[in-house]
Protein backbone atom coordinates (compact mmCIF):
# COMPACT_ATOMS: atom_id res chain seq x y z
CA UNK A 1 0.00 0.00 0.00
CA UNK A 2 1.43 3.39 -0.87
CA UNK A 3 2.51 5.43 2.12
CA UNK A 4 0.09 8.27 2.58
CA UNK A 5 1.48 11.64 3.52
CA UNK A 6 -0.36 14.77 4.49
CA UNK A 7 -0.68 17.38 1.78
CA UNK A 8 0.82 20.82 2.44
CA UNK A 9 -1.20 23.67 0.96
CA UNK A 10 0.12 27.22 1.45
CA UNK A 11 1.96 26.17 4.60
CA UNK A 12 -1.09 24.51 6.17
CA UNK A 13 -1.24 20.77 6.77
CA UNK A 14 -4.38 19.21 5.36
CA UNK A 15 -5.53 15.69 5.95
CA UNK A 16 -5.85 13.15 3.18
CA UNK A 17 -9.52 12.54 2.40
CA UNK A 18 -9.78 8.74 2.40
CA UNK A 19 -12.79 6.80 1.13
CA UNK A 20 -12.89 3.26 2.57
CA UNK A 21 -14.89 0.34 1.27
CA UNK A 22 -16.54 -2.47 3.24
CA UNK A 23 -13.67 -4.92 3.33
CA UNK A 24 -11.55 -2.33 5.16
CA UNK A 25 -14.11 -2.08 7.98
CA UNK A 26 -14.60 -5.85 8.06
CA UNK A 27 -10.85 -6.53 8.21
CA UNK A 28 -10.37 -3.94 10.95
CA UNK A 29 -13.19 -5.38 13.05
CA UNK A 30 -12.09 -9.00 12.68
CA UNK A 31 -8.55 -8.10 13.80
CA UNK A 32 -7.23 -11.53 12.79
CA UNK A 33 -7.57 -11.30 9.04
CA UNK A 34 -4.30 -10.87 7.12
CA UNK A 35 -5.27 -7.29 6.21
CA UNK A 36 -6.41 -6.29 9.71
CA UNK A 37 -3.30 -4.38 10.79
CA UNK A 38 -3.26 -2.34 7.58
CA UNK A 39 -7.00 -1.63 7.83
CA UNK A 40 -6.70 -0.49 11.45
CA UNK A 41 -3.72 1.70 10.54
CA UNK A 42 -5.76 3.43 7.82
CA UNK A 43 -8.70 4.06 10.14
CA UNK A 44 -6.49 5.35 12.98
CA UNK A 45 -4.15 7.48 10.87
CA UNK A 46 -4.34 11.05 12.23
CA UNK A 47 -3.31 12.38 8.81
CA UNK A 48 -6.49 11.03 7.22
CA UNK A 49 -10.11 12.16 7.21
CA UNK A 50 -12.30 9.13 6.57
CA UNK A 51 -15.19 9.21 4.10
CA UNK A 52 -18.00 6.69 4.49
CA UNK A 53 -21.05 6.19 2.31
CA UNK A 54 -24.59 4.91 2.16
CA UNK A 55 -23.19 1.98 0.14
CA UNK A 56 -20.70 1.21 2.91
CA UNK A 57 -23.51 1.24 5.48
CA UNK A 58 -25.58 -1.10 3.30
CA UNK A 59 -22.69 -3.56 3.04
CA UNK A 60 -21.84 -3.60 6.72
CA UNK A 61 -24.74 -2.78 9.03
CA UNK A 62 -27.87 -4.75 8.00
CA UNK A 63 -26.26 -8.20 8.10
CA UNK A 64 -24.51 -7.50 11.41
CA UNK A 65 -27.77 -6.23 12.91
CA UNK A 66 -29.79 -9.13 11.55
CA UNK A 67 -27.37 -11.66 13.05
CA UNK A 68 -27.26 -9.72 16.33
CA UNK A 69 -23.52 -9.10 16.07
CA UNK A 70 -23.74 -6.16 18.43
CA UNK A 71 -19.98 -5.61 18.79
CA UNK A 72 -19.58 -5.40 15.02
CA UNK A 73 -22.55 -2.99 14.83
CA UNK A 74 -21.01 -0.79 17.52
CA UNK A 75 -17.63 -0.82 15.77
CA UNK A 76 -19.13 0.21 12.42
CA UNK A 77 -21.36 2.83 14.05
CA UNK A 78 -18.24 4.28 15.68
CA UNK A 79 -16.49 4.58 12.32
CA UNK A 80 -19.58 6.20 10.80
CA UNK A 81 -19.88 8.68 13.65
CA UNK A 82 -16.20 9.69 13.43
CA UNK A 83 -16.15 10.02 9.65
CA UNK A 84 -15.52 13.42 8.09
CA UNK A 85 -18.50 12.98 5.75
CA UNK A 86 -20.96 10.43 4.42
CA UNK A 87 -21.37 10.11 0.65
CA UNK A 88 -25.07 9.84 -0.18
CA UNK A 89 -26.55 7.29 -2.55
CA UNK A 90 -27.58 9.87 -5.17
CA UNK A 91 -28.63 9.71 -8.79
CA UNK A 92 -25.30 11.31 -9.75
CA UNK A 93 -23.31 8.62 -7.90
CA UNK A 94 -25.40 5.84 -9.43
CA UNK A 95 -25.08 7.30 -12.94
CA UNK A 96 -21.30 7.53 -12.53
CA UNK A 97 -21.27 3.97 -11.13
CA UNK A 98 -23.12 2.66 -14.19
CA UNK A 99 -20.69 4.39 -16.55
CA UNK A 100 -17.65 3.11 -14.62
CA UNK A 101 -19.06 -0.43 -14.44
CA UNK A 102 -19.54 -0.52 -18.20
CA UNK A 103 -16.14 1.01 -18.94
CA UNK A 104 -14.08 -1.16 -16.57
CA UNK A 105 -16.17 -4.29 -15.98
CA UNK A 106 -16.71 -3.47 -12.32
CA UNK A 107 -18.96 -5.38 -9.95
CA UNK A 108 -21.98 -3.32 -8.90
CA UNK A 109 -20.89 -2.31 -5.40
CA UNK A 110 -17.29 -1.74 -6.49
CA UNK A 111 -18.62 0.68 -9.11
CA UNK A 112 -20.72 2.47 -6.49
CA UNK A 113 -17.71 2.79 -4.17
CA UNK A 114 -15.45 4.15 -6.92
CA UNK A 115 -18.15 6.57 -8.07
CA UNK A 116 -18.72 7.69 -4.49
CA UNK A 117 -15.03 8.33 -3.93
CA UNK A 118 -14.70 10.27 -7.16
CA UNK A 119 -17.91 12.26 -6.64
CA UNK A 120 -16.86 13.22 -3.11
CA UNK A 121 -13.43 14.37 -4.26
CA UNK A 122 -11.57 11.78 -2.20
CA UNK A 123 -7.78 11.90 -2.29
CA UNK A 124 -7.68 8.12 -2.11
CA UNK A 125 -9.87 5.06 -2.10
CA UNK A 126 -8.67 2.29 0.20
CA UNK A 127 -9.92 -1.24 -0.36
CA UNK A 128 -9.03 -4.82 0.47
CA UNK A 129 -9.31 -5.86 -3.16
CA UNK A 130 -6.23 -7.31 -4.87
CA UNK A 131 -4.34 -5.05 -7.27
CA UNK A 132 -5.41 -7.17 -10.26
CA UNK A 133 -9.13 -6.50 -9.68
CA UNK A 134 -10.94 -4.12 -12.05
CA UNK A 135 -11.74 -1.70 -9.20
CA UNK A 136 -8.07 -0.77 -8.88
CA UNK A 137 -7.61 -0.38 -12.63
CA UNK A 138 -9.94 2.62 -12.89
CA UNK A 139 -7.91 5.37 -14.54
CA UNK A 140 -9.94 8.10 -12.87
CA UNK A 141 -8.44 6.90 -9.57
CA UNK A 142 -4.95 7.54 -10.93
CA UNK A 143 -5.26 11.31 -11.31
CA UNK A 144 -3.08 13.96 -9.72
CA UNK A 145 -4.91 13.85 -6.39
CA UNK A 146 -6.79 10.59 -6.29
CA UNK A 147 -5.01 7.33 -5.50
CA UNK A 148 -6.24 3.77 -5.14
CA UNK A 149 -4.66 1.74 -2.37
CA UNK A 150 -5.09 -1.87 -1.40
CA UNK A 151 -4.61 -3.39 2.04
CA UNK A 152 -4.63 -6.86 0.47
CA UNK A 153 -0.85 -7.24 0.43
CA UNK A 154 -0.03 -5.23 3.50
C-alpha positions in Angstrom: 0.0 0.0 0.0 1.4 3.4 -0.9 2.5 5.4 2.1 0.1 8.3 2.6 1.5 11.6 3.5 -0.4 14.8 4.5 -0.7 17.4 1.8 0.8 20.8 2.4 -1.2 23.7 1.0 0.1 27.2 1.4 2.0 26.2 4.6 -1.1 24.5 6.2 -1.2 20.8 6.8 -4.4 19.2 5.4 -5.5 15.7 6.0 -5.9 13.1 3.2 -9.5 12.5 2.4 -9.8 8.7 2.4 -12.8 6.8 1.1 -12.9 3.3 2.6 -14.9 0.3 1.3 -16.5 -2.5 3.2 -13.7 -4.9 3.3 -11.6 -2.3 5.2 -14.1 -2.1 8.0 -14.6 -5.8 8.1 -10.9 -6.5 8.2 -10.4 -3.9 11.0 -13.2 -5.4 13.0 -12.1 -9.0 12.7 -8.6 -8.1 13.8 -7.2 -11.5 12.8 -7.6 -11.3 9.0 -4.3 -10.9 7.1 -5.3 -7.3 6.2 -6.4 -6.3 9.7 -3.3 -4.4 10.8 -3.3 -2.3 7.6 -7.0 -1.6 7.8 -6.7 -0.5 11.4 -3.7 1.7 10.5 -5.8 3.4 7.8 -8.7 4.1 10.1 -6.5 5.4 13.0 -4.1 7.5 10.9 -4.3 11.0 12.2 -3.3 12.4 8.8 -6.5 11.0 7.2 -10.1 12.2 7.2 -12.3 9.1 6.6 -15.2 9.2 4.1 -18.0 6.7 4.5 -21.1 6.2 2.3 -24.6 4.9 2.2 -23.2 2.0 0.1 -20.7 1.2 2.9 -23.5 1.2 5.5 -25.6 -1.1 3.3 -22.7 -3.6 3.0 -21.8 -3.6 6.7 -24.7 -2.8 9.0 -27.9 -4.7 8.0 -26.3 -8.2 8.1 -24.5 -7.5 11.4 -27.8 -6.2 12.9 -29.8 -9.1 11.6 -27.4 -11.7 13.1 -27.3 -9.7 16.3 -23.5 -9.1 16.1 -23.7 -6.2 18.4 -20.0 -5.6 18.8 -19.6 -5.4 15.0 -22.5 -3.0 14.8 -21.0 -0.8 17.5 -17.6 -0.8 15.8 -19.1 0.2 12.4 -21.4 2.8 14.1 -18.2 4.3 15.7 -16.5 4.6 12.3 -19.6 6.2 10.8 -19.9 8.7 13.6 -16.2 9.7 13.4 -16.1 10.0 9.6 -15.5 13.4 8.1 -18.5 13.0 5.8 -21.0 10.4 4.4 -21.4 10.1 0.7 -25.1 9.8 -0.2 -26.6 7.3 -2.6 -27.6 9.9 -5.2 -28.6 9.7 -8.8 -25.3 11.3 -9.7 -23.3 8.6 -7.9 -25.4 5.8 -9.4 -25.1 7.3 -12.9 -21.3 7.5 -12.5 -21.3 4.0 -11.1 -23.1 2.7 -14.2 -20.7 4.4 -16.5 -17.6 3.1 -14.6 -19.1 -0.4 -14.4 -19.5 -0.5 -18.2 -16.1 1.0 -18.9 -14.1 -1.2 -16.6 -16.2 -4.3 -16.0 -16.7 -3.5 -12.3 -19.0 -5.4 -9.9 -22.0 -3.3 -8.9 -20.9 -2.3 -5.4 -17.3 -1.7 -6.5 -18.6 0.7 -9.1 -20.7 2.5 -6.5 -17.7 2.8 -4.2 -15.4 4.1 -6.9 -18.2 6.6 -8.1 -18.7 7.7 -4.5 -15.0 8.3 -3.9 -14.7 10.3 -7.2 -17.9 12.3 -6.6 -16.9 13.2 -3.1 -13.4 14.4 -4.3 -11.6 11.8 -2.2 -7.8 11.9 -2.3 -7.7 8.1 -2.1 -9.9 5.1 -2.1 -8.7 2.3 0.2 -9.9 -1.2 -0.4 -9.0 -4.8 0.5 -9.3 -5.9 -3.2 -6.2 -7.3 -4.9 -4.3 -5.0 -7.3 -5.4 -7.2 -10.3 -9.1 -6.5 -9.7 -10.9 -4.1 -12.0 -11.7 -1.7 -9.2 -8.1 -0.8 -8.9 -7.6 -0.4 -12.6 -9.9 2.6 -12.9 -7.9 5.4 -14.5 -9.9 8.1 -12.9 -8.4 6.9 -9.6 -5.0 7.5 -10.9 -5.3 11.3 -11.3 -3.1 14.0 -9.7 -4.9 13.9 -6.4 -6.8 10.6 -6.3 -5.0 7.3 -5.5 -6.2 3.8 -5.1 -4.7 1.7 -2.4 -5.1 -1.9 -1.4 -4.6 -3.4 2.0 -4.6 -6.9 0.5 -0.9 -7.2 0.4 0.0 -5.2 3.5 
